[in-house]
Amino acid sequence: MNAPDPTTALALADHLRTAQAVRAHSQAILQLAQRGQARHFVYHPARLAEAAAYVAGVIRQRYPGGAIPYHSRWRHFEPGGVDRWAQVATSLGLNHDGQRLERARARVDLAVTSVLLDAGAGPQWRYLDDATGQTLTRSEGLGVASLRWWAAGGLSSSPKAPWQADAEGLQRVSNEALAQAFQVGPDNPLVGVAGRVQLLRQLGRVMQAQPQWFSRPDAPGLLRPGHMVDWLFAHHPTGEVPAGALLALLLRALGGIWPSRHVMAGQPLGDCWPHPDAPHGWLPFHKLSQWMAYSLLEPLEDAGLHVVALDDLTGLPEYRNGGLLLDLGVITPRDATFFSHIWRPQDEAIVEWRALTVALLDPLAQAVRDELGLSLTDLPLARVLEGGTWAAGRAIARERRPEGDPPVQLDSDGTVF
């Protein structure tokens, strides 16, 4: 499937690592579905309005005042209405005005590493947050566990700066350390422990190999994701950062983290998968990288940077958004055994499901705006997702299945979903 001409292959690899490619390639699969020609799913457009009404109802319930935040990892630090980030920032001395830049760096360190740890937890795992007494599961449990681990210095090489996630500290992370931090045991299994550890270690190695994005002149030996804040200030002197440029930075700087599933012209493609009906034969998603971009909006704004053109990013093709479409019958599988089969991320049916999820989230978002009487400016996709489709996907899952499991059974390695 790789292009034979190296120049063409490199150009295609660069193209596949853009938000524009994610949207355009997924829309090509939706166009097939609209003609009844998608290989694995049937699209029922009349049910999109029903889904929009359901999502709008969830938004009204969750945000009656209309102040919907961005879809980001920061929401997962707040279960039970507890602002754990604010508490931790205060305890670490990062809450003062004079610490604005260092606080932003620390928040990026936290967001990047927490997102890397955010792939599905599995149905059995639980986390007891000792500080609040809450028992948390799934994304909130993973978020709070990662916050506590980071704040305790679990990713730092410096006892004097526990809020750092630096290359040296990350490469020291072990399966045992993560298991302890996340309270993993025989009766509390967590999916993909080794995969998550490898992502953190690989982040450390990638930063060492590419210091131009992860160091700063006054601390050349200290390599942190948070130093991307300094890079963005240097390369966007107006203070405005297009969302597509932010994603491009993450895909360039962090692309070497992901397992080398597919490589083109020497470039790792990341969350990008073959499909015979896709443009050039590929469907890029970059789910965790886009989730990371959404999760950096608040830290960057805290630093004084303004991320613009947010809707250049796409909806996220994960099991809550995609599960919403399946549970509400917007798309239905052709194969009667689809829901009983255990799927891998690379399976063609799953790749197609994810593409339809990305493509359908755009018209679904507009239908939700119409339901609520809001404009694109009032309710960008980043807020529709939060308000929103992700929460609605979880809500409908709980209505349909006792444990709130997604409708699709996935064999996850902890690096995609």
NORLIN-V624017 format. One record per helix or strand of 3 or more residues. SS is the DSSP state (helix for helix, strand for strand). FROM is the first residue (numbers start at 0). TO is the last residue. If there is no record, write none. Layout:
ss = <SS	SS>
from = <FROM	FROM>
to = <TO	TO>
This chain:
ss = <helix	helix	strand	helix	helix	helix	helix	helix	strand	strand	helix	helix	helix	helix	helix	helix	strand	helix	strand	helix	strand	helix	strand	helix	helix	strand	strand	helix	helix	strand>
from = <5	18	40	45	72	78	83	96	126	133	137	166	174	192	210	224	239	242	271	278	281	286	305	309	318	330	341	347	380	408>
to = <15	33	42	61	76	80	90	115	128	135	150	170	180	208	213	234	241	256	273	280	283	302	307	311	326	332	343	371	399	410>
